[in-house]
Amino acid sequence: MTDKSKDIWVLIADGMRARILKWDGRDHFAPAMSHEFYDPQVHGYSRDLKSDTPGRAFDSMSSTRHALQPRHDPHELEKERFSRGVAAVVDDAAQRKAFEQLILVAPPKTLGALRAALGPAARSRVKGEIHKDLIHTPSHQLADHLRDLAQA
């Protein structure tokens, strides 16, 4: 049985992809989950992400009609939905005490969405954050980016 106080999970995400690795604090990374997260809809066309055409409004001052513009970018909404889904999986693992510490690695917007979506169990285990897009970085090169956090 392993010592849970040394179980460090590294969540690496970019808004469309995420992977969760178990890190030994030095140079070894192993998948913490059997799958990676991927949402191809994030890069789809906006017209495909919206449910239907925008509503219409009547302008009483000029008696013209115009389409209402959506208040949110469909791509951003899809990225937030993706982050909430990944955070839910991490929350479940935190409640099962599958890891002791969590490091979040993502570009600033995705990192903010992940941070906001994490529940109290996972949030209390966050050891550090890195504001970079490292989703395509090979596992053997990740330690160079994470060493400072391991020593903290």
N, C-alpha and C positions, 0 to 999 in steps of 0.2 A: 504494500500500500504506500502511496506517495504522500509526502508531507504537503498538505494543502496550503500552508503558509508560503510555499515557494511556487505555487501554480500561478503563472502570469499569462493572461490572455492578451493578445494584441489584435484589436479590431482595425482593419485597414479598409477604407471605403472611399468611393469617389462619387456617389450619387446614383450610379448605375450598377456598380459591382461592389462586392464586399467579400472579404475573407477573414476568417478568425483563426489565428495561429496560437499555439501554446509555445511559450518561450522559456528557456531555462535560465535567462538572465545573462547569458554569455553569448555563445555563437550558434546554438542549436534551436531551430524552429520546427515544429511539427503541426500538421493540421489539428485544430481542436474540434472540428466538426467534419463530418464526412462529405460535405458539399460547400460550394461557394455560392454566394448570392449574386443573381444577375437579373436585371430588368431591362430588356431591349426596348421597351416602350419609351424610355427616357429620351432616346434619340430618334423617335418617330416624328412624323409630321404633326404640327399643332392641330391641324384639322382632324387628325385621327384620334387625338387625345381628348378633344372636346366631345361632349355628349350630343350636342346639336347646334344649330346656328344661334347666334345671339338674338335676344329679344329686340323688339322695336319700341321706340319711344316717340311721342308726339311733342314737338316743341311749340308751345302755345304762343310764343312771341313771333315766330315767323311762319307758323302753320306748315312746317315741313316735318317729315318723318325721317328718323335716322336709326341705324342699328346701335344698340348699346354695346359698348366695348367690354370685354371681360376684365374683371378687376385683377385677375391673377394670370400669370403665365402658366399654361398647362404643363410645360416641362418642369417648372419649379415645383408645382403641386405634385407631380409624379415623383420627383426626387424626394420630397418630404414624405410621401406615402412609403416609398422604398426605405427611407431611414427609419420610419416608425416600425416597419416590419422587421428590419434587422435588430432594432433596439428591443423589440418584444422577445426575440429569440435569446438575446443576451440577458434580458431580465429574467427569463425563465431559468437559464443556466445559473444566474446569480442566486436565485431563490433556492435552487437545488445544491448550492455551494460547490459548483463544479470548478470554480476558480476563486482565488483569493484577491488578485489584483488585476486591473484592467488598464490597458493603454489604448487610447483612441488616436488613430492616425487618419487624417482626411484633410481635404482642402477646407478653408475657413467656413464656407456656407454649409457644406455637408457636416462638418464637425459641429456647428451650431445646431443643426437639425437633429443630429444624433444625441448630443448632450441634452437637448430639450425633451427628446422622446424617451430617454432612459428613466426607468423607475428608481425608487429609492434604494433598492437592494443593489442594483448595478452601479448607480451613481456613487454610493458610499465606497465602492471598491476601485474607483478611478484613481490610478496612481499618477498619471500624466497624460499629456496631449501633445501631438505634433501636428502643426498646421502645414502639411505637405501632401501632395498627391503621390503616394508610393504604391498604388495598387498594382502597377506593372513591375515593381522592383522585385527581383528574384530574392527568395528567402535568404540565401547566403550573403546578400548585401544589406539586409535589414538591420543587422546588429550594429553596423556603423552609424545608423541614424538613431538607434535606441540606447546606446551605451550610457549616455548621461542619465537617462531615466532609471537604469538598473542600479546605478550607484546612489541614487537619491534616497 
